[in-house]
Amino acid sequence: MVRPRILRATVDGECDGLATLFVGEIDSLRGSRPVLALHRRSGVRSIVVLTLCVAVLAVVFVRQLPENEADARSHASRPQEIESVALDGYALPIAELRAALSTRAGDLLDTAKLQADRTELREALVRRGYLSARVDPAQVLFDADGGAFVTFAITQGPLFHVRNVEVVGATERDAGVVTIAKGEVVRTDRLENARDAMAERLVSRGKRSSVDVKLAPDEAAAAVDIVLAAKP
């Protein structure tokens, strides 16, 4: 039975110690005469030393390869792969805007998706009350391997507030309490809630009407006049 005994050896010229890596006897195959005696056969010993040194060097070389070398090769094989998507602007609601994006790092560049993302970014800001928000077309830069770096330049503008609320097409009694107040931020969810509340109030009073919300923004004053219009 061969019983290996591992000895210390380093790559820096100490591969000689690997020559005695395996010392054993195989009596069951050739009687009592040792079959393998590496320490007595210099020619075989040299071959073993050389082979083990090459193996050790190969292992060390592979372990020391830069981790990003494989990434570089993969990028080179996929030109126009998106490396990052940046949002460039002041005091932006980054989390909400990123949730609106369909383009992600790792995707291949898609002009139609970038245009759709531009629209979604602006609508996300409008829903928060930034009615004059502007989102520029996506800027795309490429690195040496063809990787794409996407940037959306965003100007969110001022926050708009309610200046006046008017109800038309229904009496004050039928319309009930309007849930939008002067001075509050013009948010899409608040406008929808006010519209739905008024429509339900009208139905409960036997007035089967739908309600539209009309906005008249004043960009110079960052204010909005709102009309809730009931229609039969």
Secondary structure, 3 states (H helix, E strand, C coil): CECCCCCCCCCCCCHHHHHHCCCECCHHHHCCCCCCCHHHCHHHHHHHHHHHHHHHHHHHHHHCCCHHHHHHHHHHHCCCEEEEEEEECCCCCHHHHHHHCCCCCCCECCHHHHHHHHHHHHHHHHHCCCCCCEECCCEEEECCCCCEEEEEEEECCCCCEEEEEEEECCCHHHHCCCCCCCCCECCHHHHHHHHHHHHHHHHHCCCCCEEEEEEEEECCCCEEEEEEEEEC
